[in-house]
Amino acid sequence: MSTAIAYIATIAAVILTVTALLQAIIGRLVGRLAGPLLAALVGGLVVWLGIDTLWLWLEGGHVPLAALAAAIAALFAHSAISKDELTQQSNWIMAGEAWAIILVGIYVVIVSEPIRWY
């Protein structure tokens, strides 16, 4: 039951743009030193490594790859649905978050002893 709740919470955080808000706050600090794309990537990495840490703490294992794939699917679906309403900066944040999810997925595959697929 807790795994299902963790999946729902992870996907809801992406759909409700909670992850993007945290990413933008962290990225703003980095953005003063680097460009907006690098800031979005660094902010996304911090947020998604935090989500992985929450999965470790609550579930005892790294975030499953299915949850990461669902997060990317939700991110692209949101991008496709709202494509006319998104600003350039919003697109940068979404691209940074997508790359951060991919990099966290690579990290999880390398680090975790048993790879959690679902």
Secondary structure, 3 states (H helix, E strand, C coil): CHHHHHHHHHHHHHHCCHHHHHHHHHHHHHHCCCCHHHHHHHHHHHHHHHHHHHHHHHHCCCCCHHHHHHHHHHHHHHHHHCCCCCCHHHHHHHHHHHHHHHHHHHHHHHHCCCCCCC
